[in-house]
Amino acid sequence: MSTSPPGGIGHVPVAIYSCAFESTAVREAERRARRYADARHWHVAGAWSDDDPCVPLDVRPAWTAVTTTLSSGLVRGIIVAGISHLADDAAQFAALGVLIRDRGGFLAEATSPPPRQTSGRQERLRVLLEASAGWWLWKDLAPGAASCPGHGQESVI
């Protein structure tokens, strides 16, 4: 079964999994994971949740259903809102990711994407930072706007 890496873009069927005591936490985790999948154009095949994080992972009914869909090829990846839904720490989460990769899939944590870098972003940030410190000239913020018409001089505000 071919897999796409967690950062990949394309039509990839994924499962969303969450585990929390409160239903509001489960709903928020699902929303976060769906946004993560949508940003990558992944198809969410289903969302499963368990309600007791104290129960061992291998006996949680929803987790068993998710791994069954992965084994059957219905999904290629599993998305969780945070590692706490599956593991006690990052090492356990990474080990679980290796097991899932061995089954032909991937495990992704729905993290926020890095800010988009656009041309001119650094310059705009410099101007805004200088403005907040009171060190800026109006012409830096809006070139040409600070010129006095007919006088050929720029004014400092």
Order of alpha helices (4+ residues) and beta strands (2+ residues): beta-alpha-beta-alpha-beta-alpha-beta-alpha-alpha
